[in-house]
Amino acid sequence: MKIDMSPAAIRQRLDQVRTLRRLCLSLARSSAGLDVIKKHSANNKVQRTSQALGR
């Protein structure tokens, strides 16, 4: 299986990553995300997300 390394394919993958990152950060800003941050503040992934949100 070959990975498509054409400029168009790379651009598409970068666009998908940017979209998913924005979605994840917007979900983390929701009320459910804030509850997770409060309940699991010692978790490394939760801490990284909080830092990405500027908290």
HELIX and SHEET records of a PDB file:
HELIX    1   1 PRO A    7  ALA A   28  1                                  22    
HELIX    2   2 SER A   31  LYS A   39  1                                   9    
HELIX    3   3 ASN A   44  ALA A   52  1                                   9    
END                                                                             
